[in-house]
Amino acid sequence: MSLTPEQTAEKNARHTTRMARKKAIIDAAIASATDERGLLIVITGNGKGKSTSAFGTMGRALGYGMKIGVCQFIKSRTDTGEEAFFGAQPNVEWHVLGDGFTWDTQNREQDIATAERGWAVATRMLNDPSFDLLVFDELTYLLSYGYLDNDLVLDAIASRPAMQHVIVTGRGAMDALIELADTVSIIADEKHAYRAGVKAQRGIDL
């Protein structure tokens, strides 16, 4: 149903009033956010896109000339599109530190040893203030499976340089990690092409 000119004018006036109130609230919230420090961001949940979100933030950070370190735990593939692109960037140090998912290795002792070697790389980065952003991809598994000392990991993240940002991805983030984080996103699994028999697609999943 079409509106009369008077109804249209009234609707537009109500919209302007609502948006003015909303802008005042948002502006006040922005003005009150005065802290500036490194953030711990946790991206968890069973849905697709956790690592993709982290890599999107990497692209933003590179736009500002920031130095970035990436530690990919669990995963062993070195032929992904993200590594091909980001690994070639001069401000990115990229490490693939896994032997494959646990159902591939089927060897807990090996997984623990690999996790400890990988965490040594992550610790070096956490102690280096020249890194502006660190991405610890799939770190949540190393904690939930007990491959690393949880307190040691959380303490190392908490005591990193003041302006260093860290993004942790992976399913099943433990409560202590979520509590420590500044920002937490939980990605839900509503639907996935894989369950319909579609294999991982180059440039989308790999």
Residue pairs with C-beta under 8 A, 6 or more apart in sequence:
3 11
36 163
37 162
37 163
38 160
38 161
38 162
38 163
38 164
38 165
38 166
39 165
39 166
39 182
39 183
40 157
40 165
40 166
40 168
40 180
40 181
40 182
40 183
41 54
41 57
41 165
41 166
41 167
41 168
41 181
41 182
41 183
41 184
41 185
42 140
42 167
42 168
42 169
42 173
42 177
42 178
42 181
42 183
42 184
42 185
43 50
43 53
43 54
43 167
43 168
43 169
43 184
43 185
43 187
44 50
44 140
44 169
44 170
44 171
44 172
44 173
44 178
44 184
44 185
44 186
44 187
45 171
45 185
45 186
45 187
45 188
45 189
46 171
46 187
46 188
46 189
47 187
47 188
47 189
47 190
48 187
48 189
48 192
49 187
50 169
50 170
50 171
50 187
51 82
51 137
51 138
51 169
53 169
53 185
53 187
54 135
54 137
54 167
54 169
55 82
55 86
55 135
57 133
57 135
57 167
58 68
58 70
58 86
58 92
58 133
58 135
61 68
61 132
61 133
61 165
62 68
62 86
62 89
62 91
62 92
65 91
66 91
66 132
66 133
67 91
67 93
67 130
67 131
67 132
67 133
68 86
68 89
68 91
68 92
68 93
68 131
68 132
68 133
68 134
68 135
69 92
69 93
69 94
69 95
69 125
69 128
69 131
69 133
69 134
69 135
70 86
70 92
70 93
70 94
70 95
70 134
70 135
70 137
71 95
71 97
71 118
71 121
71 122
71 125
71 134
71 135
71 136
71 137
71 139
72 94
72 95
72 96
72 97
72 98
72 137
72 138
73 97
73 98
73 115
73 118
73 136
73 137
73 138
73 139
73 141
73 142
74 98
74 100
74 101
74 102
74 138
74 141
74 142
74 170
75 96
75 98
75 100
75 101
75 137
75 138
76 96
76 98
76 99
76 100
76 104
77 96
77 206
78 96
79 206
80 206
81 202
81 203
81 206
83 94
83 96
86 92
86 94
87 94
93 125
93 131
95 118
95 121
97 114
97 117
97 118
97 121
98 114
98 118
98 138
99 105
99 110
99 111
99 114
102 108
102 111
102 141
102 145
105 111
111 145
111 147
112 147
115 142
115 147
115 148
116 147
116 148
118 142
119 142
119 148
119 153
122 134
122 136
122 139
122 156
123 156
125 131
125 134
126 134
126 156
126 157
126 159
126 160
126 164
126 166
127 160
128 161
129 161
129 163
129 164
131 161
131 164
132 163
132 164
132 165
133 164
133 165
133 166
133 167
134 164
134 165
134 166
134 167
135 166
135 167
135 169
136 166
136 167
136 168
136 169
137 169
137 170
138 169
138 170
139 153
139 168
139 169
139 170
140 168
140 169
140 170
140 171
140 172
140 173
140 174
140 177
141 147
141 170
141 171
141 172
142 148
142 153
143 150
143 153
143 174
143 177
144 172
144 174
150 174
150 176
154 176
154 177
154 180
157 166
157 168
157 180
158 180
160 166
168 177
168 181
173 184
178 184
193 201
194 200
200 206
